[in-house]
Amino acid sequence: MKEFDRRLKNDALTIDAEVSAEWRARMDASLRATKRLPAVAPQKRAAGRLWLASSLTGVASALVIIAVMNWNRHEEPPAPEVAALPRTVPEHVATSPAASFLDIRTAEFTEPLEEELQHLQSDLEKARRNMRRDLEFAF
């Protein structure tokens, strides 16, 4: 770094620049026209009051958020008990040791599940057709 500073200073000394008298006069006039700024007394800082105000604002906003979140909260109905559901599982499966910790029930297929099954079957059929087409193309 010292080497860099030395080289810069040497380069600056080799620069031959002249300033015209008119430019020098304008610069001097500009410097004389400037005024010193009056010294300003340091103001007392209200750091303590600012800290208190920001703390109270934070607490108030947290309370408002909690109140708004809980204002329109809907009570969810309790889940139906598992024992009330009918069991259609064979008796030997329901009484097996594994069934003691498993919840074994018959799945009820509704329309959305049947539609999903149809969509899956059509996707599989499309994939099968694409695979056959790709294999025919390869050979």
Buried (B, 14 or more C-beta within 10 A) or exposed (E): EEEEEEEEEEEEEEEEEEEEEEEEEEEEEEEEEEEEEEEEEEEEEEEEEEEEEEEEEEEEEEEEEEEEEEEEEEEEEEEEEEEEEEBEBEEEEEEEEEBEEEEEEEEEEEEEEEEEEEEEEEEEEEEEEEEEEEEEEEE
